[in-house]
Amino acid sequence: MSDTKREQKGKLSGWRLKLVVIAAVLLSLALAAVILVEVTLNRIERFDPNETPLPPDYTLPDDTESPDDLQDLPVVDPDSVWATPTPGESDATPTPVSDTIDTSGKDVTNILLIGQDRRPGESRARSDVMILVSLNKTDGRITMVSLMRDTYVQLEGRPDNRLNAAFAFGGAAYLCETIESNFGVHIDGTFEVDFSGFEACVDAVGGVRVNITEAEAEIIRAAMGDEYEIEAGSVNLNGAAALVYTRIRSLPGGDWQRTARQRRVIMALYNRFVNSNLTTIVNVLNSVLPYIRTDMLNYEIIDLASSVISMGLSDIPTYTVPYEGTYTAANVNGRFVFLPDLEANSRLLMEWLYGD
């Protein structure tokens, strides 16, 4: 073999070696990244599949309203609720939702975000926040729907109650079953956080920036104390103040505006997180994930996160169930409730999540 051929062969061998080394390094980095993601996501607490529901005859802590809060509301016998006409009902035979909304060929994932009203020392309480985030991958659209906590629904194996009681009775699984049986929408996964976890999430990203009114600022100041200075306008709320803000229901608009505030904070939290640098993101995840509970597997969470990031959460449509004109406010067993037209709201949900 000539010296020239030996030299060329040596150069090729050198390049092959370099390529092998580069490939090995890239593979090692990819493997390290996978391990890091798995380790990070394993910090999330998983729901116990064998979680024991409360006995059917268990009575939750009293949540009845004062007589003043029930003034001018019609008193409805709980045994006659579903026989009582609600807005939008007619004598016509209802058309099944599946016959009017085409869901075939739609790649839709529905995730339920749950904020539970658990105080220190409590194991499980009513769900204070229920927001359905739907990812329609076929149309590249994300939709956010707040489910009103006072919505009166049918509970499997129990007396009818508010929707927020379902979580206290049987956890996330029972809440999802209740939503599915009443409104016909399948839930693919859930994420749950309590009050302390919510505050930790907001503080971990450095707070959330929202626009508030003077009336909202006054309520936040009263709850936080004189040392917390805040005025109307664009403000950055820490975790405790953000929690107060999302729970305001004494102002005009009541629970409807309350759910709008909740959605506003979620959007602000997401924007602050995705616009952080990598180091901050890792630190935030390590701090926040232990406060979160889910029934989803790691690969499902990764797929979900990549879909949300690719589609984005800017200018997404938001709705509320029950929808305007599809419910009646009433007094049932001393509780303020919304008596929904289940068929009408089920149809609307399917249109929002699956319609074109």
PyMOL commands that set and color helices and strands:
alter all, ss='L'
color gray80, all
select helices_A, chain A and resi 3-41+67-70+78-83+97-100+164-183+195-204+214-224+239-246+254-274+278-291+298-311+342-354
alter helices_A, ss='H'
color red, helices_A
select strands_A, chain A and resi 45-46+108-116+127-136+141-147+152-153+161-162+189-194+208-212+233-237+293-294+318-321+327-332+335-340
alter strands_A, ss='S'
color yellow, strands_A
deselect
rebuild
show_as cartoon
